[in-house]
Amino acid sequence: LYFPKIVDNWKRACERIVDRQEALAAAVAKIPASSVNAKANETQIAQAFELFYPGQEITNDVRITLSNLVAAEGNPQGSWQLLFYALCVSPGWQSL
């Protein structure tokens, strides 16, 4: 089933969260030894994944995809925004 209005609303909510400096800083602060002024390393990417998928092991394919996404963004804050946005809009965690 696909509910366009619901999907659009949750994407908008994700955009609003990562675009708000305070919300982004609060999310990054949940990851040990992280800062919005430095890009996430592989351990921190796995910890961000854990925030959305508690108790689930991150697969190698997902880790590589998220690492490439972070690496592609030149700005550290922008890389955190992309990482959290990608995790937020991913529908899997919302069914937990």
DOVO-533433 format. One line per field, with one value per residue: chain; residue in three letters; residue number from 1; y, z, x of N, C-alpha, C in turn. Coordinates in pm, whole numbers, always signed. Layout:
<atoms>
vexvo	c(A|...)
zadren	c(ALA|...)
setor	c(NUM|...)
n_Y	c(Y|...)
n_Z	c(Z|...)
n_X	c(X|...)
ca_Y	c(Y|...)
ca_Z	c(Z|...)
ca_X	c(X|...)
c_Y	c(Y|...)
c_Z	c(Z|...)
c_X	c(X|...)
</atoms>
This chain:
<atoms>
vexvo	c(A|A|A|A|A|A|A|A|A|A|A|A|A|A|A|A|A|A|A|A|A|A|A|A|A|A|A|A|A|A|A|A|A|A|A|A|A|A|A|A|A|A|A|A|A|A|A|A|A|A|A|A|A|A|A|A|A|A|A|A|A|A|A|A|A|A|A|A|A|A|A|A|A|A|A|A|A|A|A|A|A|A|A|A|A|A|A|A|A|A|A|A|A|A|A|A)
zadren	c(LEU|TYR|PHE|PRO|LYS|ILE|VAL|ASP|ASN|TRP|LYS|ARG|ALA|CYS|GLU|ARG|ILE|VAL|ASP|ARG|GLN|GLU|ALA|LEU|ALA|ALA|ALA|VAL|ALA|LYS|ILE|PRO|ALA|SER|SER|VAL|ASN|ALA|LYS|ALA|ASN|GLU|THR|GLN|ILE|ALA|GLN|ALA|PHE|GLU|LEU|PHE|TYR|PRO|GLY|GLN|GLU|ILE|THR|ASN|ASP|VAL|ARG|ILE|THR|LEU|SER|ASN|LEU|VAL|ALA|ALA|GLU|GLY|ASN|PRO|GLN|GLY|SER|TRP|GLN|LEU|LEU|PHE|TYR|ALA|LEU|CYS|VAL|SER|PRO|GLY|TRP|GLN|SER|LEU)
setor	c(1|2|3|4|5|6|7|8|9|10|11|12|13|14|15|16|17|18|19|20|21|22|23|24|25|26|27|28|29|30|31|32|33|34|35|36|37|38|39|40|41|42|43|44|45|46|47|48|49|50|51|52|53|54|55|56|57|58|59|60|61|62|63|64|65|66|67|68|69|70|71|72|73|74|75|76|77|78|79|80|81|82|83|84|85|86|87|88|89|90|91|92|93|94|95|96)
n_Y	c(-119|+225|+541|+844|+1104|+1061|+967|+1192|+1374|+1261|+1277|+1552|+1614|+1495|+1652|+1901|+1847|+1788|+2026|+2209|+2362|+2319|+2075|+1903|+1924|+1810|+1547|+1461|+1480|+1255|+1058|+912|+1094|+1258|+1534|+1818|+1952|+1784|+1519|+1216|+908|+557|+406|+590|+627|+376|+393|+600|+472|+281|+439|+465|+206|+22|-237|-377|-508|-326|-367|-458|-351|-138|+15|+88|+235|+450|+555|+640|+839|+1025|+1086|+1208|+1461|+1779|+1950|+1917|+1949|+1938|+1675|+1530|+1608|+1490|+1220|+1175|+1246|+1052|+821|+883|+908|+656|+385|+156|+173|+291|+106|-35)
n_Z	c(+0|-67|+55|-46|+77|+347|+316|+196|+406|+609|+488|+466|+737|+810|+658|+783|+1035|+993|+885|+1086|+1300|+1579|+1618|+1457|+1585|+1832|+1755|+1654|+1888|+2025|+1947|+2040|+2080|+1855|+1625|+1477|+1330|+1212|+981|+992|+1097|+1010|+1234|+1371|+1181|+1188|+1449|+1422|+1252|+1432|+1599|+1455|+1392|+1628|+1783|+1548|+1320|+1115|+770|+545|+288|+333|+509|+340|+144|+299|+395|+156|+86|+294|+248|-1|+41|+85|+305|+655|+831|+647|+561|+785|+787|+547|+610|+836|+718|+514|+672|+814|+619|+522|+506|+670|+951|+1059|+1091|+1311)
n_X	c(+83|+42|+52|+33|+2|+69|+333|+453|+420|+583|+833|+858|+862|+1103|+1280|+1244|+1343|+1620|+1698|+1680|+1899|+1925|+1794|+1945|+2193|+2124|+2065|+2313|+2459|+2379|+2544|+2838|+3143|+3109|+3066|+2912|+3089|+3268|+3295|+3104|+3247|+3295|+3216|+3055|+2858|+2738|+2640|+2455|+2276|+2185|+2027|+1792|+1729|+1714|+1895|+1932|+2164|+2381|+2402|+2669|+2638|+2458|+2613|+2826|+2688|+2582|+2824|+2943|+2761|+2799|+3070|+3056|+2953|+3081|+3077|+3096|+2868|+2660|+2697|+2615|+2349|+2257|+2302|+2130|+1889|+1864|+1843|+1611|+1404|+1396|+1184|+1185|+1250|+1028|+835|+895)
ca_Y	c(+0|+352|+654|+959|+1214|+1020|+964|+1331|+1437|+1218|+1333|+1693|+1616|+1465|+1772|+2004|+1808|+1803|+2167|+2288|+2349|+2262|+1934|+1832|+1917|+1714|+1413|+1430|+1465|+1120|+968|+942|+1154|+1316|+1679|+1864|+2014|+1678|+1415|+1090|+795|+436|+371|+686|+596|+260|+440|+674|+367|+220|+527|+440|+61|-33|-381|-438|-495|-258|-455|-399|-270|-13|+92|+145|+338|+567|+611|+713|+958|+1117|+1127|+1292|+1597|+1848|+2020|+1821|+1962|+1886|+1529|+1481|+1629|+1386|+1091|+1164|+1249|+920|+727|+924|+880|+512|+342|+39|+199|+340|-7|-101)
ca_Z	c(+0|-74|+96|-83|+172|+464|+275|+179|+538|+686|+422|+507|+877|+810|+608|+886|+1145|+960|+851|+1211|+1361|+1714|+1606|+1403|+1692|+1932|+1699|+1650|+2027|+2071|+1897|+2115|+2016|+1726|+1620|+1346|+1262|+1153|+918|+1064|+1053|+993|+1364|+1399|+1087|+1245|+1567|+1371|+1206|+1554|+1650|+1380|+1387|+1751|+1791|+1417|+1270|+986|+670|+478|+175|+388|+562|+226|+84|+386|+396|+30|+95|+383|+183|-118|+85|+126|+432|+760|+876|+537|+558|+892|+741|+450|+680|+914|+627|+451|+771|+851|+514|+500|+570|+754|+1095|+1104|+1120|+1435)
ca_X	c(+0|+115|-30|+115|-3|+147|+474|+496|+428|+699|+951|+863|+904|+1247|+1349|+1239|+1431|+1762|+1725|+1687|+2031|+1914|+1756|+2060|+2293|+2075|+2081|+2457|+2504|+2345|+2647|+2961|+3261|+3075|+3050|+2863|+3203|+3350|+3214|+3089|+3328|+3212|+3158|+2948|+2749|+2669|+2568|+2338|+2185|+2129|+1922|+1669|+1706|+1773|+1912|+1957|+2301|+2390|+2464|+2784|+2588|+2403|+2726|+2898|+2602|+2579|+2959|+2960|+2677|+2870|+3194|+3027|+2920|+3202|+3057|+3064|+2729|+2578|+2707|+2527|+2212|+2227|+2298|+2007|+1774|+1855|+1792|+1476|+1306|+1392|+1060|+1199|+1251|+898|+747|+941)
c_Y	c(+125|+465|+782|+1071|+1183|+1022|+1106|+1401|+1392|+1266|+1479|+1704|+1588|+1586|+1880|+1973|+1834|+1946|+2256|+2259|+2280|+2113|+1851|+1816|+1815|+1570|+1371|+1406|+1327|+1017|+1005|+995|+1213|+1466|+1716|+1928|+1912|+1572|+1289|+986|+671|+392|+461|+666|+477|+300|+522|+575|+305|+307|+499|+293|-5|-186|-451|-409|-424|-352|-381|-309|-135|+75|+162|+258|+465|+634|+692|+842|+1065|+1172|+1223|+1437|+1663|+1912|+1919|+1829|+1907|+1734|+1467|+1497|+1520|+1249|+1075|+1169|+1112|+817|+756|+886|+733|+454|+227|+66|+237|+226|-79|-69)
c_Z	c(+0|-42|+72|+20|+296|+431|+261|+313|+615|+621|+462|+652|+887|+763|+714|+1000|+1110|+922|+974|+1282|+1498|+1708|+1554|+1512|+1799|+1883|+1697|+1791|+2085|+2030|+1964|+2026|+1878|+1739|+1483|+1265|+1201|+1095|+1003|+1007|+1047|+1123|+1396|+1304|+1139|+1369|+1527|+1321|+1325|+1615|+1582|+1377|+1510|+1748|+1658|+1375|+1134|+888|+605|+362|+224|+440|+449|+163|+168|+394|+270|+29|+179|+314|+67|-81|+139|+264|+541|+809|+771|+529|+668|+851|+643|+517|+755|+825|+561|+547|+806|+745|+479|+575|+670|+903|+1146|+1135|+1248|+1551)
c_X	c(+87|+18|+49|+116|+80|+296|+528|+511|+550|+828|+968|+910|+1054|+1328|+1354|+1333|+1577|+1797|+1732|+1818|+2023|+1882|+1872|+2166|+2252|+2091|+2227|+2511|+2473|+2450|+2779|+3073|+3232|+3056|+2997|+2975|+3298|+3258|+3212|+3186|+3238|+3146|+3040|+2830|+2669|+2588|+2445|+2233|+2113|+2018|+1787|+1630|+1768|+1779|+1938|+2101|+2296|+2459|+2580|+2739|+2534|+2515|+2802|+2817|+2601|+2717|+2986|+2879|+2747|+2995|+3169|+2996|+3046|+3195|+3023|+2919|+2634|+2582|+2621|+2381|+2170|+2213|+2166|+1883|+1755|+1798|+1646|+1373|+1299|+1274|+1074|+1188|+1113|+802|+788|+850)
</atoms>
